[in-house]
Amino acid sequence: MTQGSAHQTVLRVVRVSSSLQLQKLLFYNFYFSIAYGACHLSSMAYKLIHFDGLAENVVILPSGIGAWIVLECARLRLAYLGNLNEQVPTLSAFWLLTILPQLPLVAWMSFYQWETAMVLKLDNVVGAIMILILLLELYFGIGTVRTLIRNQTADFYHLVLQEARLQAVNEGRSANSVTMPEPPADPAVSPISVATDGAHYLQRVVSGRPEVPEGKRD
């Protein structure tokens, strides 16, 4: 350090509300979804050859696999954006798509097709693994939404308190004279409210107005 100059290091504490467990699940889900899709495509090709003549083979089964591929891409993208950027509406939309229609669709593709003989052992094995991943994502997903809401509510309370104290100082009063009740330690977040928030976000996306801020606000 040269004479007459000073170097000061400022440490800033940033609270991270993203879920590491959920992010790990999404990482493994991404690669397993590729294997899951490949298994069902090969299974569909086998059924089209050996179970010809059924309407399900020609229309319903390919349509189900196609719908799963589209929904899985959208679901994983919403999960990555919502968890890393700490966006409650985006993460709620991921949670909603996971519980409906992705979970019932995977269960039907793996266990409950029209003809029992059409359900192969390969369908059962990869389907059971995928359902387990989806259930774990539902569990950690709603926990992450609750954490995000709790932390964002606390940040809002503290911001309002700081502004009120600054206004008190400008008016010549003591900053300590301004008090506010503490934010709720555990806000009530039910699965229904998360699903409703996700449905509203998906409706805005379809209409071209997502209205979700990019990234985290400092």
C-alpha positions in Angstrom: 0.0 0.0 0.0 1.5 3.3 -1.0 1.7 6.3 1.4 -1.4 8.4 1.5 -3.7 5.8 0.0 -5.9 3.3 1.7 -7.5 0.1 0.5 -10.6 -1.0 2.2 -12.2 -4.4 1.7 -16.0 -4.5 2.0 -17.6 -7.8 2.7 -21.2 -8.2 1.6 -23.4 -11.0 2.8 -25.9 -12.2 0.2 -28.6 -14.6 1.3 -29.2 -17.4 -1.2 -32.7 -18.9 -1.1 -32.2 -21.3 -4.0 -32.4 -25.0 -3.1 -29.2 -27.1 -3.7 -31.2 -30.3 -3.3 -33.7 -29.3 -6.0 -30.9 -28.2 -8.3 -29.2 -31.6 -8.0 -32.5 -33.3 -8.7 -33.0 -31.2 -11.8 -29.5 -32.0 -13.0 -30.1 -35.8 -12.7 -33.6 -35.4 -14.1 -32.3 -33.7 -17.3 -30.0 -36.6 -18.2 -32.5 -39.3 -17.0 -35.2 -37.7 -19.1 -33.1 -38.2 -22.2 -32.7 -41.9 -21.3 -36.4 -42.1 -20.4 -37.5 -40.7 -23.7 -35.2 -43.0 -25.6 -36.5 -46.0 -23.8 -40.1 -45.1 -24.5 -39.4 -44.3 -28.2 -37.8 -47.7 -28.6 -40.7 -49.3 -26.7 -43.2 -47.5 -28.9 -41.4 -48.8 -32.1 -41.6 -52.3 -30.7 -45.3 -52.0 -30.0 -46.0 -50.5 -33.4 -44.5 -53.7 -34.9 -45.9 -56.4 -32.6 -49.2 -54.8 -31.6 -50.4 -53.4 -34.9 -54.1 -52.7 -35.4 -54.7 -51.0 -32.1 -55.8 -47.4 -32.2 -53.6 -46.6 -29.2 -50.5 -47.7 -31.1 -51.3 -45.4 -34.0 -52.6 -42.3 -32.3 -52.7 -42.2 -28.5 -49.3 -43.6 -27.5 -47.2 -41.4 -29.9 -49.3 -38.4 -28.9 -48.7 -39.1 -25.2 -44.9 -39.4 -25.8 -44.9 -36.2 -27.8 -46.8 -34.4 -25.1 -44.4 -35.7 -22.5 -41.4 -34.4 -24.4 -42.8 -30.9 -24.8 -44.0 -30.6 -21.2 -40.7 -32.0 -19.9 -38.7 -29.4 -21.8 -40.9 -26.6 -20.5 -41.0 -28.0 -17.0 -37.2 -28.3 -16.6 -36.7 -24.8 -18.0 -39.1 -23.3 -15.6 -37.5 -25.1 -12.7 -34.0 -23.9 -13.6 -35.1 -20.3 -14.1 -37.2 -20.3 -10.9 -34.7 -21.9 -8.6 -31.5 -20.1 -9.8 -33.2 -16.7 -10.2 -35.3 -17.2 -7.1 -38.6 -16.5 -8.9 -41.7 -17.7 -7.0 -44.2 -17.6 -10.0 -41.8 -19.5 -12.3 -41.1 -22.1 -9.7 -44.8 -22.4 -8.9 -45.5 -23.1 -12.6 -42.9 -25.8 -12.6 -44.5 -27.4 -9.5 -48.0 -27.2 -11.2 -46.7 -28.9 -14.4 -45.1 -31.6 -12.3 -48.2 -32.6 -10.5 -50.5 -32.1 -13.5 -50.2 -33.3 -16.2 -46.7 -34.7 -16.0 -47.1 -37.1 -13.1 -50.3 -38.7 -14.4 -48.9 -38.9 -17.9 -45.8 -40.7 -16.7 -47.9 -43.1 -14.7 -50.1 -43.9 -17.7 -47.2 -44.4 -20.0 -45.4 -46.7 -17.5 -48.3 -48.7 -15.9 -51.8 -48.1 -17.2 -52.0 -48.4 -21.0 -55.1 -49.7 -22.6 -53.8 -53.2 -23.1 -52.0 -54.8 -20.2 -49.9 -56.8 -22.6 -48.6 -53.6 -24.1 -46.9 -52.5 -20.9 -43.3 -53.8 -21.1 -41.0 -54.4 -18.2 -38.8 -51.6 -19.6 -41.8 -49.2 -19.2 -42.2 -50.3 -15.5 -38.6 -49.8 -14.6 -37.9 -46.4 -16.1 -41.4 -45.2 -15.1 -40.9 -46.1 -11.5 -37.6 -44.2 -11.4 -39.2 -41.1 -13.1 -42.1 -41.1 -10.7 -39.7 -41.2 -7.8 -37.8 -38.2 -9.2 -41.1 -36.3 -9.8 -42.3 -36.9 -6.2 -38.9 -35.7 -4.8 -39.1 -32.6 -7.0 -42.6 -31.9 -5.7 -41.4 -32.2 -2.1 -38.3 -30.0 -2.5 -40.1 -27.7 -4.9 -42.8 -26.6 -2.5 -40.2 -26.3 0.3 -38.2 -23.9 -1.9 -41.2 -21.8 -2.7 -41.9 -21.5 1.0 -38.3 -20.4 1.7 -38.4 -17.9 -1.1 -41.6 -16.4 0.1 -40.4 -16.2 3.7 -37.1 -14.5 2.8 -38.6 -12.1 0.3 -41.2 -11.1 2.9 -38.5 -10.5 5.4 -36.5 -8.4 2.9 -39.6 -6.3 2.1 -40.2 -5.7 5.8 -36.6 -4.6 6.4 -36.7 -2.3 3.3 -39.9 -0.6 4.5 -38.3 -0.2 8.0 -35.2 1.3 6.6 -37.2 3.8 4.5 -39.3 4.7 7.5 -36.2 5.3 9.7 -34.6 7.4 6.9 -37.7 9.5 6.7 -37.7 9.9 10.5 -34.1 11.1 10.5 -34.9 13.7 7.7 -37.8 14.9 9.9 -35.4 15.4 12.9 -36.6 12.4 14.8 -34.7 9.4 16.1 -34.4 6.4 13.8 -34.9 4.1 16.8 -38.3 5.6 17.4 -39.6 3.8 14.3 -40.5 0.2 14.9 -42.4 -2.4 12.9 -43.7 -5.9 13.8 -41.5 -8.7 12.8 -42.5 -10.6 9.6 -44.1 -14.0 10.0 -41.4 -16.7 10.6 -43.3 -19.3 8.6 -45.8 -17.8 6.1 -48.8 -20.0 5.2 -48.0 -21.5 1.8 -50.3 -24.4 0.8 -50.1 -26.6 -2.3 -53.3 -25.0 -3.6 -51.9 -21.5 -3.4 -48.7 -22.7 -5.1 -50.7 -24.4 -7.9 -52.9 -21.3 -8.3 -49.8 -19.0 -8.5 -48.3 -21.3 -11.1 -51.6 -21.4 -13.1 -51.7 -17.6 -13.2 -48.1 -17.4 -14.4 -48.7 -19.9 -17.2 -51.7 -17.9 -18.2 -49.6 -14.8 -18.4 -47.0 -16.6 -20.4 -49.6 -17.9 -22.9 -50.9 -14.3 -23.3 -47.4 -13.0 -23.8 -47.1 -11.2 -20.4 -44.9 -13.2 -18.0 -44.2 -10.1 -15.9 -41.4 -11.8 -13.8 -38.3 -9.7 -13.1 -35.1 -11.2 -14.3 -32.7 -12.3 -11.7 -32.6 -11.5 -8.1 -33.0 -8.0 -6.7 -30.3 -6.6 -4.5 
